[in-house]
């Protein structure tokens, strides 16, 4: 223990050195450790990023809606995928009440629900074709659509295209193209639904 006012040690005449630790520095260090180790929503602050571990759970439930939408007519399909995107935002918000969801974040959540929904629908389609041998019905449906298109545009070139699509290679091209177009449609509509859901939530909060 060093007494104040004594510059030298009474026993060895060595200069006395006092080291003062600033309380403010200690407080700032504690605050820095707290901000590094504790997530924003745990201390009451707004969360500005997506916690994807929780987001995939919310998007998964909404993806079931998107998968069901893929099995219904076109008009209901659009509404269903839009609703799935918005639902993913609502479910995520329930898990993170302080999340600062922007339309961009909502679009990413909606896109995740659309991707999951498309994957579920594709798996169900593959299982159905394997169990019930419905591949022939799908081929007949696609061939009918191609023949109707060729009938609206008659000519030698249309006939050649029709003959190509009737081949196994042509059928594979039609199937892949159809799946890609469907995936893009699901991705777009679910993203729009998620962005709209986040925008409506922000608008609702501003009114409070």
Helices and strands as residue ranges (DSSP letters): H 23-37, G 40-42, H 52-69, H 74-95, H 103-132, H 135-152, H 156-166, H 168-207
